[in-house]
């Protein structure tokens, strides 16, 4: 039987679920900046109860500094980074690229790039520059698909921590999940969640590809490097095949990281519609 292609959601610029400067704000996938007068919108109209931040500390610091600079230059308009505290919302921070993942990734760059990394990271303390070095070289070698699978394998403690954050506290949903662009790390975690929820692969793939489409409309991230190194078609299917081959399925993957069967059932109950 021929598959009927899924149509992208109808765009409604005036929709109550539209946030200026957040083109990918919907059920999954967000960017990190919004106007301060939207705090009430997030909490009261959308009903957000938990915000899960997957960024590194350096990314959060950079975003906060940029938001403060923008606020000072535009005195008539308030800005805030999405990590700004909103009363009544629970905040969770999980750096999805943990120590073991970094250690593994650093083993796969050349000695010249390792030297550049050491100088920038330990001497100049330019963490954003070191991140760009590692990311570019790894994406050149493995592509974004391989990079995310490396996180899947070597960042299990962080993945498990993020999943546990989704079930604490009780009644902590709806949940807003974001990283720097709301695409790669967020997309990986959302894909894992949807696999846990037994969502059909074509629906998961459609959602991720829709994120890609929406975010590439932003000039800031629409550069040749990102285009050349971005997610390849079929990533969701590739990820699912890999998980089944290596771990026997998504439940096996989670169990290998210490996420118990009871926790899996609890997660499904918490996120089920």
C-alpha positions, -999 to 999 in steps of 0.1 A, spaced: 0 0 0 13 34 -10 21 57 19 4 90 20 30 117 28 24 136 60 15 172 54 33 199 75 11 216 102 -7 246 89 12 278 99 -9 303 117 11 334 124 -16 348 147 -21 315 166 -22 316 203 8 291 202 30 315 182 59 333 199 79 360 181 115 351 175 108 314 182 100 299 147 101 263 159 80 268 190 53 241 190 48 207 208 86 199 205 117 219 196 122 255 207 148 283 204 161 300 235 150 337 232 116 353 238 104 387 249 98 393 286 62 401 281 58 365 269 65 350 303 28 351 312 21 335 278 44 306 286 30 300 321 -6 309 319 -17 305 283 4 275 273 4 261 308 42 253 308 51 238 342 87 226 336 115 239 314 143 214 306 175 232 294 200 209 275 226 236 269 261 237 283 269 262 309 290 283 284 260 284 261 237 296 288 262 323 299 266 335 263 228 337 258 223 356 290 250 381 282 235 386 247 200 391 262 214 417 287 232 436 259 201 436 238 180 449 267 205 477 273 205 487 236 167 486 233 155 503 264 119 503 252 118 466 248 125 440 274 143 408 266 149 376 285 167 344 280 144 315 283 164 303 314 151 334 332 131 324 362 94 325 359 75 320 392 56 287 392 78 270 366 103 242 376 137 246 359 159 216 351 194 218 336 210 187 319 241 191 297 234 163 273 271 162 262 286 148 294 322 140 305 323 105 290 309 118 257 335 146 255 363 121 264 352 98 236 349 126 211 383 141 219 399 107 211 388 111 175 404 144 166 439 149 152 468 159 174 469 194 158 432 200 167 439 186 201 467 211 206 444 239 194 417 226 218 441 226 248 453 261 242 418 276 237 402 256 265 428 255 292 448 287 286 425 311 268 393 296 283 374 302 251 349 274 255 328 283 226 357 282 202 368 248 214 332 236 209 333 248 173 366 229 167 353 196 180 319 199 164 332 208 130 358 180 129 335 154 142 307 164 118 332 163 89 341 127 99 308 113 109 281 138 100 254 149 125 238 115 124 270 99 138 275 127 163 241 122 178 246 84 179 278 90 198 258 111 224 233 82 225 260 57 233 284 77 256 259 101 272 235 76 287 238 91 322 228 125 308 199 110 287 186 91 318 189 123 339 169 142 314 142 116 312 139 115 350 136 152 350 104 148 329 87 129 357 97 152 386 79 168 402 45 153 400 22 173 377 52 189 360 37 188 326 34 204 300 72 206 296 93 229 273 126 213 262 153 233 245 190 235 237 207 262 217 186 259 185 160 234 197 170 209 169 199 185 175 202 177 212 165 185 217 157 165 186 177 135 199 159 136 233 125 141 217 131 112 193 141 89 223 109 100 241 87 94 211 103 59 207 95 52 243 59 63 236 57 39 207 50 66 182 52 55 145 87 61 129 72 81 100 55 105 124 87 110 144 108 115 113 82 140 100 84 160 132 122 162 132 123 172 95 97 199 102 121 213 129 148 214 103 126 232 78 115 258 103 150 265 118 167 269 84 144 298 77 164 317 103 193 336 87 215 332 118 219 294 114 215 292 76 252 289 67 270 266 43 286 246 70 253 238 88 237 229 55 265 205 45 268 189 79 232 188 90 210 158 97 208 134 68 175 120 56 164 88 74 181 96 107 151 85 128 150 51 110 188 49 113 187 56 150 159 31 156 177 4 136 209 11 156 191 9 189 174 -23 180 206 -39 167 228 -28 197 204 -27 226 174 -48 214 151 -18 214 145 14 232 136 -3 265 169 -22 263 188 10 257 172 27 287 178 -4 309 215 -4 299 218 31 314 200 22 347 165 33 338 143 7 353 112 -10 338 91 7 365 106 41 355 98 34 318 62 27 327 60 58 349 75 80 321 49 66 296 21 73 321 33 109 328 36 118 291 6 99 277 -21 121 263 
